[in-house]
Amino acid sequence: MGEKKTSRRHRWTYEECEIVCSIFKSECVDSSNSVDTVISKIEESCPSLSKGSIRMKLQNTVCICNELGIKHNCDVASLSDYSQQHMDAFKLIFGIDS
């Protein structure tokens, strides 16, 4: 009998959230690069992350930007179920006081 394949959700670390926010800021706020370029740069820093997981975290970052009125050039849909940890990393990288 075949084994049932189970997918494990990645548990994001605070440091990974900081990396995503930092790269997002430099590539999508301070300049205008493609989503593929942003994902590739994040993969270089966090090789254990899947493209799908990175894309979802970018969607969370877009949502936070939209909520805070920060202009960006990232062409992915907004995804609102971000963690407090991600919001905290975002605020640190973007220099926003809590």
C-alpha positions in Angstrom: 0.0 0.0 0.0 1.2 3.5 -0.8 2.0 5.9 1.9 -0.1 9.0 2.2 2.0 12.0 1.5 1.6 14.8 4.1 2.8 18.3 3.5 4.3 20.1 6.4 3.7 23.8 6.8 6.8 25.9 7.1 7.1 27.7 10.4 8.6 31.1 9.6 11.3 32.5 11.9 11.5 36.1 12.7 14.8 36.3 10.9 13.2 35.0 7.7 10.4 37.6 8.0 13.0 40.3 8.3 14.8 39.0 5.2 11.5 39.0 3.2 10.7 42.5 4.4 14.2 43.8 3.7 14.3 42.4 0.2 10.7 43.5 -0.5 11.6 47.1 0.6 14.8 47.3 -1.6 13.2 45.6 -4.6 9.6 46.6 -4.6 9.5 49.9 -2.7 12.8 51.6 -3.3 13.0 50.2 -6.9 10.8 48.3 -9.3 11.8 44.7 -9.9 9.7 41.7 -11.0 8.2 39.2 -8.5 10.5 36.5 -9.9 13.5 38.6 -9.2 12.3 39.2 -5.6 11.6 35.5 -5.1 15.0 34.6 -6.4 16.8 37.0 -4.1 14.8 35.6 -1.1 15.7 32.1 -2.2 19.4 33.0 -2.2 19.1 34.1 1.5 16.7 31.4 2.6 17.3 28.3 0.4 15.0 26.0 2.4 11.9 28.0 1.6 9.7 27.0 -1.3 8.7 29.5 -4.0 5.0 29.1 -3.0 5.8 29.8 0.6 7.8 32.9 -0.4 5.0 34.1 -2.7 2.5 33.8 0.2 4.8 35.8 2.5 5.1 38.5 -0.3 1.3 38.6 -0.5 1.2 39.2 3.3 3.8 42.0 2.9 1.7 43.6 0.1 -1.3 43.5 2.4 0.6 45.3 5.2 1.8 47.9 2.7 -1.7 48.5 1.5 -3.0 48.8 5.1 -0.3 51.3 6.0 -0.5 53.3 2.7 3.0 52.4 1.6 3.4 52.4 -2.2 5.0 49.4 -3.8 5.6 47.8 -7.2 4.9 44.2 -6.3 2.5 42.6 -8.7 1.0 39.9 -6.4 -2.4 39.7 -4.8 -2.8 40.8 -1.2 -3.2 38.1 1.5 -4.4 39.3 4.8 -3.7 36.5 7.3 -0.2 37.6 8.2 1.3 36.9 11.6 2.1 39.5 14.3 5.7 38.3 13.9 5.7 39.4 10.3 4.1 42.7 11.2 6.8 43.3 13.8 9.6 42.5 11.3 7.9 44.8 8.7 7.8 47.7 11.2 11.4 47.2 12.1 12.6 47.1 8.5 10.4 50.0 7.4 11.2 52.1 10.5 7.7 52.3 11.8 7.2 52.9 15.5 4.6 50.6 17.1 
